[in-house]
């Protein structure tokens, strides 16, 4: 707008309010033209949500444009004073605006500031106030300015910033913003010789929770974990969500590696409390890896790599622990990467196969069943055992891919042996926690067995006791119960090695227990081992469970087990794990022997 000047030229504010504007050659056309320009300016102000004002420092009234009244939501009959404008500003910005006005009128210094403003209807709006104070011809300054409503623009900018820098679900900083914070923290530490800590937390088997309980449950779990993380760390530390089930903590000025380990334990204790969701409790399990600047890294990339290596070690060591980086971990991470890439290639080339070890009647030596053991048959290195690619079996994607491949191949062999009339009893496969946590494993087994017309009692599942010691979730118990309901028998492997063995027998629908090799190898020379095995055999019989001794390698062990009442076993004494063709030949020999009998 144009403010009223000493020569009597009219302002747009006055024109917008219908004031009498003199000018030009005094003709009516000049007045009409000024009215037209005034209306245009008022329209532009309305479109831009900009109001304009003039304040005469010598005490003459303020002139406000029509849009200024609309912006403030005031009646145009309201007094248009500068003090009234200042009073609309919320208390925290009022003093700043008053000081800016006084300085402008005294020195001519312009100002440009944003302030929260309360409208006539009590709404809070964010307004940008810009003004200058030019001198009039008489040396007195007048304040000429605009007020623009920037509420929607700022809200849009805030939303855009959050989308770029904040995780939508947890409201935590995302990876991009976290790495910027980490870089700034490293710069400060380089300058003052300080330290910076980084912790990476990964929820164990979160994908299986998503699959079995649904993404809505997974979202609730992530939100709860984010809140627990915030409360578990120090006030100066920063927490971020850097991936699907991954979180990061920036630790400022840690004392050293020991303090990072202590904080990781504190975090795990807070995070791993069960989460009540829809009437049930969901178990939370996590692993933490940490790194320290400048001890383990020089930059952001090194920090992340080192912490990731520590996290990978924590997950393969047994999970639910926090570890801080050392040089050995980096070598281990590189080795795991190479193994996982090699396994991907092995799956593509169809190099993953089952080998079978017989289970026998300890008295007669007759084959009563088989255990399928996964093997990797390479073209260059020959046979590779699970101990060398165990990290791939515990990986969510690769572990499931291997399990699916083994399930298909084992059931193909079972179908062939059934067609050939070979006496194999039943075949057991080892199942990892990853498969059981998916919640749909029993459905996969049922589909495969039905598709190949295999009786359910010809297929068994073996689960190590370690699975239940580490993963106590209801999903595993439910899956085992559903397998048992189908007619698929479940064996508890490595029985006796865990402190919760008796609890597992009471809670789980297992039909067989396999006594661990560690108790068998000295059964004929160590009275303590003999006593333990005798007790386990008696316990199994009292509970109605079949008992199988595993790892039998000597004839003395076989005789000792028979004397204690154990009639089923397996081990190198009766046969090494063999590929399908050799196993079929062994079963053919078993059939002939039985026919000969």
Secondary structure, 3 states (H helix, E strand, C coil): CCCCCCCCECCHHHHHCCCCCECCCCCHHHHHHHHHHHHHHHHHHHHHCEEEEEEECCCCCCEECHHHHHHHCCCCCCCCCHHHHHHHECHHHHHHHHHHHHHHHHHCCCEEEEEEEECCCCCEEEEEEEEECCECCCCCEEEEEEEEECHHHHHHHHHHHHHHHECCCCCCECHHHHHHHHHHHHHHHHHHCCCEEEEEEEECCHHHHHHHHCHHHHHHHHHHHHHHHHHHCCCCCEEEECCCCEEEEEEECCCCHHHHHHHHHHHHHHHCCCEEECCEEECCCEEEEEEEECCCECCHHHHHHHHHHHHHHHHHHCCCCEEECCHHHHHHHHHHHHHHHHHHHHHHCCCEEEEEEEEEECCCCCEEEEEEEEEEEECCCEEECHHHCHHHHCCHHHHHHHHHHHHHHHHHHHHHHHHHCCCCCCEEEECCHHHHHCCCHHHHHHHHHHHCCCCHHHEEEEEEHHHHHHCCCHHHHHHHHHHHHHCCEEEEEEECCCCCHHHHHHHCCCCEEEECHHHHCCCCCCHHHHHHHHHHHHHHHHCCCEEEECCCCCHHHHHHHHHCCCCEEECCCCCCCECHHHHHHHHHHHHHHHHHC
